Amino acid sequence: MSDYEDLQKRCQRGATNLNDANNLLAECYGMLGKLGAENEVLRKDAADVSWMVEQRDRMRDSIEDLTSLARRTLWIAFCWNDHNFDHPHLLARKEAEELGITTFEQANAWLEAQG
């Protein structure tokens, strides 16, 4: 039996004299203070849980956004291949050759000149 259940039973039985009644009342006030403190801890814990639920929901939204981005990227890749375009690196190489770029050094020089 817990402390508060024992105290509750003693309160229901009552006290036979004023001194015992005062002691019982003091115990009741002490227990109320203790339960009030525990209640505050539980409220703080509830607030922490609410914060964690909000964070979980934000993460879930982020995961859904990333999943959507991955699906769109995959769709673009399939569309790219479905339309029989050359691979991007081949197109980039062809474009570079048209600009007269044949080495990495020339590519870096060209990029720096654009900046």
C-alpha positions in Angstrom: 0.0 0.0 0.0 1.4 3.4 -0.9 1.9 6.3 1.5 -1.0 8.3 0.2 -3.4 5.3 0.3 -2.4 4.7 3.9 -2.9 8.4 4.7 -6.3 8.4 3.0 -7.5 5.4 5.1 -6.3 7.1 8.3 -8.2 10.3 7.2 -11.4 8.3 6.6 -11.1 6.7 10.1 -10.4 10.1 11.7 -8.6 10.9 14.9 -9.8 10.4 18.5 -8.2 13.6 20.0 -7.2 17.1 18.8 -3.4 16.4 18.9 -3.8 13.3 16.6 -6.1 15.3 14.3 -3.5 18.1 14.0 -0.8 15.6 13.3 -3.0 13.9 10.6 -3.7 17.3 9.1 0.0 18.1 9.0 0.7 14.8 7.2 -2.1 15.6 4.7 -0.5 19.0 4.0 2.9 17.4 3.6 1.5 14.8 1.2 -0.3 17.5 -0.8 3.0 19.3 -1.2 4.7 16.1 -2.3 1.9 15.3 -4.8 2.0 18.8 -6.1 5.7 18.6 -6.8 5.2 15.3 -8.5 2.4 16.8 -10.5 4.8 19.6 -11.7 7.4 17.0 -12.7 4.7 15.2 -14.7 3.6 18.5 -16.4 7.2 19.1 -17.4 7.5 15.6 -18.7 4.2 16.1 -20.7 5.7 19.3 -22.2 8.8 17.4 -23.1 6.8 14.6 -24.7 4.8 17.2 -26.7 8.0 18.7 -27.9 9.3 15.3 -29.0 6.1 14.6 -30.8 6.4 17.9 -32.7 10.0 17.0 -33.6 8.9 13.6 -34.8 6.3 15.2 -37.0 8.8 17.6 -38.4 11.1 14.7 -39.2 8.3 12.8 -40.8 7.5 15.8 -43.0 11.2 16.1 -43.9 11.4 12.4 -44.7 8.2 12.7 -46.9 9.8 15.7 -48.7 13.0 13.8 -49.3 11.0 10.8 -50.5 9.2 13.1 -52.9 12.4 14.6 -54.1 13.9 11.1 -54.7 10.9 10.0 -56.6 11.0 13.2 -58.8 14.7 12.7 -59.4 14.2 9.1 -60.4 11.3 10.1 -62.7 13.6 12.7 -64.3 16.3 10.1 -64.8 13.8 7.7 -66.4 12.4 10.4 -68.6 16.0 11.4 -69.6 16.6 7.8 -70.7 13.2 7.3 -72.2 13.8 10.2 -74.6 17.1 8.7 -75.7 19.2 11.6 -74.7 22.9 11.0 -74.4 24.2 10.6 -70.9 24.9 14.0 -69.2 28.7 13.5 -69.1 28.7 12.9 -72.9 26.7 16.0 -73.5 29.0 18.0 -71.2 32.1 16.7 -73.0 30.5 17.6 -76.4 29.7 21.1 -75.1 33.3 21.5 -73.8 34.8 20.4 -77.1 32.6 23.0 -78.9 34.1 25.6 -76.6 37.6 24.3 -77.3 38.1 22.8 -73.8 40.0 19.5 -73.9 41.8 19.4 -70.5 40.9 20.0 -66.9 43.2 23.0 -66.8 41.4 24.6 -69.7 38.1 23.8 -68.0 39.2 25.4 -64.8 40.5 28.5 -66.7 37.2 28.8 -68.5 35.2 28.5 -65.2 37.4 31.2 -63.6 36.9 33.5 -66.6 33.1 33.1 -66.2 33.1 33.9 -62.5 
